[in-house]
Amino acid sequence: MECFSQNKDEMVLGFAAEDYSLYIRANLSPSVTCLSFPEDYKRSKKNSVDLFPDIIGEKVTKVHPLAYERAMLINFESGKALLFKLHGNRSNIILYKDPTLPPSSVFRNELKEDQALLIKDLENPLDLSHEHFILLEGKAAAFLPTLGKIPRAWLKSKGYITAGIEEKWKLMQEVMDMLETPLFSITKENTQYALSLLPENNSIFSSIDPIEAANEYFRHAVVFQAFDREKKQISKTLEDQKKKTASYIKKTRTKLQDLEGSASPSQLADIIMANLHQIPLGTTEVELFDFYQNKNITVKIKKGSSPQKQAENLYRKSKNRKIELEQLHSNLSEKELLFLELEELLNELNEIQDFKSLRDFAKSNQINQKSQEQSVNLPFKRLELEGFEVLIGKSAKANDQMLRYYSWKDDLWLHAKDVSGSHVIIKFKSGQTIPKSTIERAAELAAFYSKNKNESLAPVIYTPCKYVRKVKGSPAGAVMVDKEKVIMVSPKGP
C-alpha cells in the first residue's frame, strides 16, 4: 500500500488485506541493522519521501528466506521481487522487475556493487550430511559458514575445539536444533544489545515469538541505544566541565596559599624608604635592616633606577597583588558553586529514563546549545557517511589544525594525490571497520575539494592518521605521508 523513508537509514513498507494490515520497518543503519513489525505507523507530514512506486498496489504471493543467507525475498503477483539483504553495515533493500536480471531500484545507492547483484548469487545450498562433516574434519566455519558469533561462542564454551570428531558432530547437531526451534533472547554487553537464538542466562528479554522478539530488539538496539548514547554524551560534557572546574579549584587554592604565605611587596618598599640615607647613589646591591623580621637582608636595586622608583614599583605591585587576591577569592567561590551545581546536574541526569525528559534537560541547561556555539568556528566541514563522521578541512591552515587537534591515530586520512586540496578524515569507531563504500565516497569528496575537481577520474591517497606528520617549517597544509594506498574516483561534492 505504501513505501517511504523518513531518514536516510530507514525504510517503511505498509501492507494490507481486507481485514488486516502490517508494516515492516527496516533500519539499515551501519551500526544497527534490524527489522521490526509495528501494528501501526504514523507517517510524518514532512521530511518523508515515497520509494519504489513500481510495487505500490502489488499483491504479495510469497515470502521466503534465501538458503543459508542473511536475506529474504518478497515475491509479487506481477513477477517483481523485493530483496532484503541484511549484511550488517552493507545492508540494503533491492527491487527486481525480473528476479533473473540485475535490480531496477536500490534503496542505498552508495552500495555500488548492489546495482549488479543477482538473486541467484546469494542462494547458498549447503551439504549438512554427516559424511560431509567428516570430510571437512569437523571444521565448523567450513561446514556451516553462516553461523553467527553467538553460536560459535556456544560451541567453543562446550569444548568444541578440542573435542573428538563424533563429539563435534553431536555438538553441531545440538546447536542446529536450537537454531531451528529458537528461544529468542536479548542480551546487553557493555553498551551493545544483541539478539540471540540460543537460551541465555542473563537475558533482559526472552520469547518464542519471532515478531515480538524483532520488535523488542528494535526498541533496545535502536531506541534505547540512541537514548543511552545521547545521555552518555551529555554526561560526558558535564563530567568534562566538572573535571576542568575541579582542576581550576585545585590550582587556585595552591596559588592563594602561595600568595598569602609570602610577604607583601609593600614591606620591602617600606624598608627601602626607611633606609634611603644608607643607599649609595648608583649601587645595585645593599644590606638593609628588615624591621619586620628584625634582621639584616640584602636588597637588589635595579640598574639605572633610583631606590625611590623601585619602592614606587613595589607599592604598585602590592596594590595589584591585593586586587589579584580579591579576584582569586571571588573566582574560587564561583567555581566551587559551579562544581556543586554540576554534581547536582549529574545526579539529576542519572535519574532520567526517557528521551523527552533528556531533551528538556539538555535544552534547559543549554548543553546542546553550547556544543553548537563551539562548532561554529571549527576549521572543517562535518558530515556523516554510513554512520561514520567525516571532516573536511576548509583551508590550508585549517587542514593543519584539523590534523593536529581533531584527529586520532586510528582515523583514516585522505587527500587528492600530487595536487593541493582539503584534508579529509574519516573518524574511527571502536569495533567497526570502515566500509569500502565509505572510503570511496570520502575519496570522491577529497577529489572534489582539490585542484582535480574538474577531472573525470582522479587519484586519492589514504592512510591512517598515525602515518601522517607535519615537518617543521613546512608550508600550511603540507605533510609527510607513509604507507599510503591509492584509489581512483570521480570527484563528487556532498
N, C-alpha and C positions, 0 to 999 in steps of 0.2 A: 504493500500500500504506500510506503514511503521509504526513502533512503536519504539520509542527510548527515552533515557533520557540523558540530558547533565549536570544535577546536581541532587543531591540525593532527592530533594523535588519536582522535576518537571518531568512530562511525556508528550510526544507529540505523537499524533496519526494522520497519514495522510490518508485521504480517497479520492477516485477519481472515477468518472463515465466517460463516453466518452467525454463529453464536460464541465466537472465541477469538481472542487476539493475543499476539505475542510480540515482544520486542527483543532484538538481540543488540546489545551494546558491546561493541568491540573496542577495547582500549589497547592501542598499538604503540604506546609509549616505549621507547627503547629500554627504559628502566623497569617497567612492569607491563607485561603482555598478558591480557586475560579477557575472557568473555563473561558477560553477565546477562541475565534474562529478566528484566523488570516487567511486572504486570502492566504497568502504565508508564508513559514517559511524556513529560511536559516539554514540548519543543519551545525554545526561546524565540521571541519575536524579532530579535536582532542577532547579528553575528552568527547566522546559520545559512548553510549553503546546501542545495539539493545535489545529490550524486547519482550516478548510474541510472539516468532516466530510461534507458532501454529495458529495464526489468520491472518498472512500475506497472502493476496490473497483471504481472505474470503469475501463473499458477505453479505452485511447488509440487513436483511429482516424487522427489526422492531426496533424502539427506543421508549421507554416509561418510564415515571416516576413511581416509586412504590407508591402505595396509601398511602397518608399522611406520607411520609417518605422522608428524605433528601437523596434520592438515585435515580439513573436512570439505566436502563438496555439496552444494545445494543445486539440484537439477530442476529445470523448469520445463513446462509442457512444450514450449517452443523449440527446445533443444539447447537453449542457453544454459550456462552453468556459472555459479559463483563459488570461487575457491577461497577458503580461509586458510592462509598459510601462516602458521603460528610458530615462527622460527626466532623466538627471543627478540633481540633488538633489530632483526631483519624481517619482522612480521609484516604481512600485507594482506589486502583483500583484492582479489583479481577477478574480472569479469571476462568470460569467454562466450562469444556468439556461437562458436563451434568448438566443442571440447577437444577436438583433434588438432586444432590450429593454435597459433600464438594468441595471447589475450587481445581483447579490443579496448579494455579500460583497466587502469591500475589506480588504486587509492593513493599509495605512497609513490609518487613519480620519481623521487630521488633514488629509489632502488632500481637502478637501470637494468640489472640482469633479469628482473621480473617481467620486463616488457617482452621477453622472448621465451618465457618459461612455458614448457609443455606439461600438461597434467600427467601424461604417461611417464615422464621422467621422475615424478615424485613417488609413484607406486613402488613399493619396496617389498615384494614377497620374500619371506624367509623360510628356510628349511629348519624346522624346530624339532626334528626327529632325534631320537637317542643316538642313532648311528652317526648323524652329522655332528652331534655334540662330542662324541668320542673322537671323530676325525679331527675336530678342532682342539682336541686335548683339553676340553673344558674351559677354553678362554671365553669369558663372559662377554667381553667387548666385541669379539668376532661372531659369537653365536647370536647375541641379541643386542646389536649396537644401539638400539633406541632406548635402552634402559637409562633412566634419569639418575641423578647423583644420589637421591634418597634411597632407591632400591639397591644401588651399588654399595652404598654405605651399610645397608642392612646385611647384604651378603658378606661384606668384609667383617662386620661385627660377629657373624656366625662362624668365622674361621674359614671362609671360602678359599682364600688364597693358599692356605697350607693343606687343605682337605684333599682326600683321595678323589679319583675321578667319579666314582659312584656316589660319594657323599656330595660332591659338587653338583651332580645331576639331581640329587634329591633336594638340595637347597634351591637350585634353579627352578624346579617344578613347584616348590613351595612358594617362592616369590611370585611366580607367574600366576598361581592360583589366587593369591591375594590381590594381584592386579586385575584379574578377571572379575572378582567379586569384591570390589574395594570398600573399605570404610574410609571415607574422605575425612581428613583431619587438617586443621590449620595450626601451624606452629609459628613461634617467633623466636628468632635467634638474633641477639643484639637489637638492631632496629629493623631487620628484614623479616617479612612474613613469607611463609612457604605453604603450598598446598600439597599434601602427601596422600597417596592412595593406600598407604600402609597404616596399621594401628600405631598410634604414637602415645607414649606415656605422658608427655607434657603438652598435650594439645589444648588450645584455647577454644576449639570448636570441633565437633565431630558429627557426621551424618552419613547415612547410606544413600541419601538423595543427591544426585549429581547437580541438579539445578540449584537446590538450596545451598550446596557447598560452593558452587561457582559464584552465586550472588554474595555469599558471606566472604569469600576470598576477595572479591572486588571491593567490598566495604572495608576490609582490613588493608589490603595491599595498595589500594588507590586512595580511598578517602582517609582512613586512619593514618596511613603512612605520610600523606601530604600534610595532615594536621600535625603529626609528630615532627616532620621536617620543618614546618613553619614555626612551630613552638620552640624547637631546638635553636633555630636561627635567632629568634627574639631573645631567648635565654642567653645565647652566646653574646649578643650585643650588650645585654645588661651585665653579664659576667665580665666582659672586657672593660666596660665602664667602671665596674666595681674594683677590678684589679688595678686600673690606672689611678683611681681615686685613692686606694689603699697605699699605692706606691708614692703618690704625692704627699699623703699624710705623713708617711714614714720619713721622707726626705725633709719635709718642712719642720717636723719636730726636731730632727737632728740639727738642722740649720739654726732653729731658735735656741736650742741648748748651747750651741757653739757661740752664737752672738751674745746671749745673755750671760754666758760664763766668762766672757772676755771683757777686759777693761774698755771703757768708752774712750774714743779718740780725744774727747774734750779734756780728759785727765792729763794726757801728755801735753796738750796745748796749755793747760794751767801751769804745768811745771816749767815749760819754756818761757811763758810770760813772767813767771815769778823770778826767773833767773836770767833775765835779759842782760843784766850788767856783767854776768860771768861768761857770756858767749862772745869770744873774739870775732871781729869782723872777717868774713871770708872763710871761716872754719867750716869743715864738713862733718866733724865729729867732736862731741864734747861730753864730759862727765858731769851730771847734774844730780842734785838731791831730790829724790822722789818722796814727797811728804805724805803721799797716800800709802806707800808701803814702808816708809821710814828707812830708806836705804838709797845708796847712790846707784844711778843707772847710766848707761851710755846712750846718748841721743844723737842720731844722724841728722844733719842739716843738708837739705838738697843743694847741690852746687848751683851758684848763681841766684839763689833765693835767700831772702832775709829771714831771720827767726820769726819776726812778726808775721810775714807772709805765710810761713809754714804753719804757725799757730792758727792763722785765719782759715787755712785749708782744713786743718784738723777739726776746728769748731763746725765748719760746714759739713764735714763727714759725719760728725756726731749727730748733727741735726737730721741728716739724711738717714742715719742709722736708726734714729728714733722713729722716723716715718716708715722705714722698712720693717721694723719690729711690729708696729701697729698694723701694717698691711699684711704681714705674715700671720699674725694672730687672727685677723679678720678672714683671710683666705682659709686658714686651718679650720675655723669654726664652720665656714660654708661647706668645705669638703667633708668634714665629719658628719654634718647634717645630710649631705648628699649620699654618703656611704650608707647611713641608716635608711634613707628613702629607697635606695637601690635594693637593700636587703628586703624591705617590705614589698617592693615590686616583684622580686623573685619569688617570695613566698606566695604572693597573690597569683603569679603566673603558674606556679606548680599546681594550684587548685583548679585551673581552667581545663575543661574537658570537652569543649565544643568550639567549632570554627567561629560562630558569631561572637561569642564572648572573647575569643582570641583576637579577632579583628577589631572589636571595640576597644579592647585593652591596648593594642598597638596604636590605634588612632588617638585615643585619649592621652596616651603618654608620648605621642609624636615619635615613636620608634621608627616606623616606616618612612615618615617624612624626613627624618634626619638622614637616613641612608640615601634618600633621593637627592637631598641637597648636596651630599658628599659626592654623588655620582655625576653632578652637573659638570664639574671641572675635571673629570677623568680624561687622561690623554688618549683614549681609544674609543672606538665604537664597540658596542656589545650586542651580540645576537645569539640565538640558540639554534643548533643543528642536531636533530635527532636526540635531543635530551642533553647535548654537550654544549657548554658555554664557549663561545668563540670571541676573541678580542682582536680588533684590527686597529693598528696604530694610525694616528691622524697626521703625523708629520715625522720628519727625521728625528727631531728632539724627542717627540712623543714615543717613537719606537724604542729609544734608549730607556726612557722612563718605564715603559711597559715591561721591557725585558728585565730591568733592574728591580722594580718594586712590585710588579703584579704577576710575575711568572714563578713557577715552581719547577724543580729539576725534571719531573716526570711529565710536565706539559709538553705538547707537541708544537714545534716552531716551524712555520712555513714562510717561504719568500720566493718571489719570481727570480729565476736563475739569470745571473750576469747583467741585470738591469736594476735601476733604482725603483723602490716601491715600498709599500707598507709591510711591516712585520705582521704576521697573523699567528695567533696562538690558540690552540685547542686545549682547554683546561682538562687536566686529568681527573677521572672519577675513580675512587678506590674500588677495586674489584671488577672494573669494567674495561674491556678492550675497546679502543676507539675503532668503530667500523670503517671499512674501506670507503664506503659511500660518504661518510662524514669527512674523511681526509680529502676525497676527490672534490667535494663541494667547497671545503675550505681552500683548497688549491685554486679552484676557479675564482674565488674571491681574491686570493693573493695575486693572481694574474691580472684580474680586473683593476686592482688598485696598484698598478705598476705601469712602466713605460711600454709594456707589451699589451696594453689594454685592447688595442685595435687589431691584434694578430688573430688569425683563425685558430691557431694552436700554439700554446706557449709552455715551455718547461718550467716547473716549480720544484724547488728543493725542500725537503722536510727532514727533521731530525728532532730528538728530544732536546729540551732547553738546556740540559746539562752539558750538551756538546756545542753550545753557542756562547761565545765570550767576547767582551769588549777588549780592544787593545788600547793601552794607554796612549793618549794623544791622537787617536784616530778620529775622523770627522763624525758628526752626529749621525746615528743610524748605521754606521759601518761596523761590521762584526766579523769574527773568525768562526768558521763552522767546520766541525769534524763529523765523520760517519753519516753524511747526508745521503738521502735517496732522491731520485728524480722521478717526477710524474708529469706526463703530458696531458694538458687540459685545455679546453676552450675558455677564455676569460668570460666570466659571467657575474654580474652585480647581484646585490642582495634582493 
